[in-house]
Amino acid sequence: MVYHFMFGPGWKEGCPSCSYLADGFDGAVVHLSHRDVSFAAISRATLPEIECFKKRMGWRFPWVSSFANEFNHDYHVSFSEKDKANGTVYYNYEMTEFPSEEGPGTSVFYKNDAGEIFHTYSAYARGLDMMVGTYNWLDLAPKGRDEDGLAFTMAWVRHHDKYVESQMVDVKALYVEPAKAKG
């Protein structure tokens, strides 16, 4: 399995929304590997760019570069200037306007005993929601994802090291210490 992480060559940092998903990758990778499934993120950024950002974010999951090949273009998550000049690109199984040269997605492959590799699945855009553990929690909360009225659905998302502490809920203030046992 690969996650097509939006991080192009020369970008200062990876996409905040992709980073939001990636915050859950490390916990999943160990479990996937015990079910005969390998996982890696892939981006067109160079490997030194990826390694620098990965270190900043504190991630350990495998992350490779497709800088020197057409892999992300082949799976319709990277778009050339020529593609974008037409006004629409092929993304999420349709021709659509897209605001970036990179798009998010996941692709799944199967390698049989003969060593042949088959592309078995891809998902893009909101098809990736099932991979966002935090969304599952928010969907249970009274206000849900609370994204109505935003410029775009994930406009509230930040890199985890860029949230403002003063805007966070004080979890300790919510904790009620259990009554001391009477002896």
C-alpha positions as CSV (number, residue, x, y, z in Angstrom):
1,M,0.0,0.0,0.0
2,V,1.2,3.5,-0.8
3,Y,-0.1,6.9,0.3
4,H,0.5,9.6,-2.3
5,F,1.6,12.4,0.0
6,M,1.3,15.9,-1.5
7,F,4.9,17.1,-1.2
8,G,6.4,18.4,-4.5
9,P,10.0,19.2,-5.3
10,G,11.1,22.5,-3.8
11,W,8.1,22.8,-1.4
12,K,9.1,24.1,2.0
13,E,6.9,21.4,3.7
14,G,4.3,18.7,3.0
15,C,0.6,19.4,2.6
16,P,-1.1,20.0,6.0
17,S,-4.0,17.7,5.1
18,C,-1.7,14.9,4.1
19,S,0.2,15.5,7.3
20,Y,-3.1,15.2,9.2
21,L,-3.5,11.7,7.7
22,A,0.2,10.8,8.2
23,D,0.0,11.5,11.9
24,G,-1.7,8.1,12.2
25,F,0.6,6.1,9.9
26,D,3.2,5.0,12.4
27,G,0.6,3.3,14.6
28,A,-0.8,1.4,11.7
29,V,2.4,0.3,10.0
30,V,3.4,-2.1,12.8
31,H,-0.1,-3.8,12.6
32,L,-0.1,-3.9,8.8
33,S,3.3,-5.6,8.7
34,H,2.0,-8.4,10.9
35,R,-0.8,-9.0,8.3
36,D,1.6,-9.4,5.3
37,V,1.0,-5.8,4.2
38,S,3.8,-3.3,3.5
39,F,3.2,0.4,3.6
40,A,5.1,3.5,2.4
41,A,4.3,7.1,1.6
42,I,5.5,8.4,-1.7
43,S,6.1,12.0,-2.8
44,R,7.8,13.8,-5.7
45,A,9.9,15.8,-3.3
46,T,13.6,14.8,-3.2
47,L,14.6,12.3,-0.6
48,P,16.6,15.0,1.4
49,E,13.5,17.2,1.4
50,I,11.3,14.3,2.6
51,E,13.8,13.3,5.3
52,C,14.1,16.8,6.7
53,F,10.3,17.2,6.9
54,K,9.8,13.7,8.3
55,K,12.4,14.4,11.1
56,R,10.6,17.7,11.9
57,M,7.3,15.9,12.2
58,G,8.7,13.0,14.2
59,W,7.5,10.3,11.9
60,R,9.1,6.8,11.4
61,F,7.0,5.3,8.6
62,P,8.7,4.4,5.3
63,W,8.6,7.4,2.9
64,V,10.1,7.3,-0.6
65,S,10.7,9.7,-3.4
66,S,9.3,9.5,-6.9
67,F,11.3,12.5,-8.0
68,A,13.2,10.7,-10.7
69,N,10.3,8.8,-12.2
70,E,6.6,9.1,-13.4
71,F,5.0,6.9,-10.6
72,N,2.8,9.7,-9.2
73,H,1.9,10.8,-12.7
74,D,0.9,7.2,-13.6
75,Y,-1.5,7.1,-10.7
76,H,-3.0,10.5,-11.4
77,V,-1.9,12.4,-8.3
78,S,0.8,14.6,-9.9
79,F,0.1,17.0,-12.7
80,S,2.5,18.6,-15.2
81,E,2.3,22.3,-16.2
82,K,1.0,21.1,-19.5
83,D,-1.8,19.1,-17.8
84,K,-2.7,22.2,-15.7
85,A,-2.5,24.5,-18.7
86,N,-5.6,22.8,-20.1
87,G,-7.6,24.0,-17.1
88,T,-8.5,20.5,-15.9
89,V,-6.6,17.4,-14.9
90,Y,-7.6,13.7,-14.6
91,Y,-8.1,13.2,-10.8
92,N,-10.4,11.0,-8.8
93,Y,-11.6,9.2,-12.0
94,E,-12.7,12.4,-13.8
95,M,-11.5,15.5,-15.5
96,T,-11.7,18.3,-12.9
97,E,-10.1,21.6,-12.0
98,F,-7.4,21.1,-9.4
99,P,-5.6,23.8,-7.4
100,S,-2.2,22.2,-7.1
101,E,0.3,20.2,-9.0
102,E,0.0,17.4,-6.4
103,G,-3.1,15.5,-5.2
104,P,-3.7,13.0,-2.4
105,G,-4.5,9.4,-2.9
106,T,-3.7,5.8,-2.0
107,S,-2.9,2.9,-4.2
108,V,-2.8,-0.8,-3.4
109,F,-0.8,-3.5,-5.1
110,Y,-0.6,-7.2,-4.9
111,K,2.5,-9.3,-5.7
112,N,1.8,-12.9,-6.5
113,D,4.0,-15.9,-6.0
114,A,5.4,-15.5,-9.6
115,G,6.5,-12.0,-8.7
116,E,3.9,-10.3,-10.9
117,I,2.6,-7.0,-9.4
118,F,-1.1,-6.0,-9.9
119,H,-2.7,-2.6,-9.1
120,T,-5.8,-3.6,-7.1
121,Y,-7.2,-0.4,-5.7
122,S,-6.9,3.4,-5.6
123,A,-8.8,6.1,-3.8
124,Y,-8.6,9.8,-3.9
125,A,-10.1,13.0,-2.2
126,R,-12.9,12.2,0.2
127,G,-12.4,8.5,-0.5
128,L,-9.4,8.8,1.9
129,D,-11.6,9.8,4.8
130,M,-11.6,6.3,6.2
131,M,-7.8,6.6,6.8
132,V,-8.2,9.7,8.9
133,G,-8.6,8.4,12.5
134,T,-9.3,11.9,13.9
135,Y,-12.3,12.2,11.5
136,N,-13.7,9.1,13.0
137,W,-13.5,10.6,16.5
138,L,-15.0,13.9,15.3
139,D,-17.9,12.1,13.6
140,L,-18.9,11.0,17.1
141,A,-18.6,14.5,18.6
142,P,-21.7,16.7,19.0
143,K,-20.5,19.3,16.4
144,G,-19.1,16.6,14.2
145,R,-16.4,17.8,11.8
146,D,-17.7,21.3,12.1
147,E,-16.4,22.3,8.6
148,D,-19.5,24.2,7.3
149,G,-18.7,27.7,6.4
150,L,-14.9,27.1,5.8
151,A,-13.2,28.0,2.6
152,F,-12.7,24.3,2.0
153,T,-13.4,21.2,4.2
154,M,-9.9,20.9,5.7
155,A,-9.2,24.6,6.1
156,W,-8.9,24.2,9.9
157,V,-6.1,21.5,9.7
158,R,-2.6,22.5,10.6
159,H,0.7,20.6,10.8
160,H,0.7,19.2,14.3
161,D,3.6,21.5,15.3
162,K,1.7,24.6,14.2
163,Y,-1.4,24.6,16.3
164,V,-1.7,27.4,18.7
165,E,-1.6,26.0,22.3
166,S,-3.9,28.7,23.6
167,Q,-6.7,27.5,21.3
168,M,-6.5,23.9,22.5
169,V,-9.0,22.4,25.0
170,D,-7.4,22.1,28.4
171,V,-7.9,18.4,28.9
172,K,-6.6,18.5,32.5
173,A,-9.3,21.0,33.4
174,L,-11.9,18.5,32.2
175,Y,-10.6,15.7,34.3
176,V,-12.4,15.0,37.5
177,E,-10.3,13.1,40.0
178,P,-12.1,10.1,41.4
179,A,-13.2,10.4,45.0
180,K,-10.7,8.9,47.4
181,A,-11.7,5.5,48.7
182,K,-12.8,5.6,52.3
183,G,-11.1,3.0,54.5
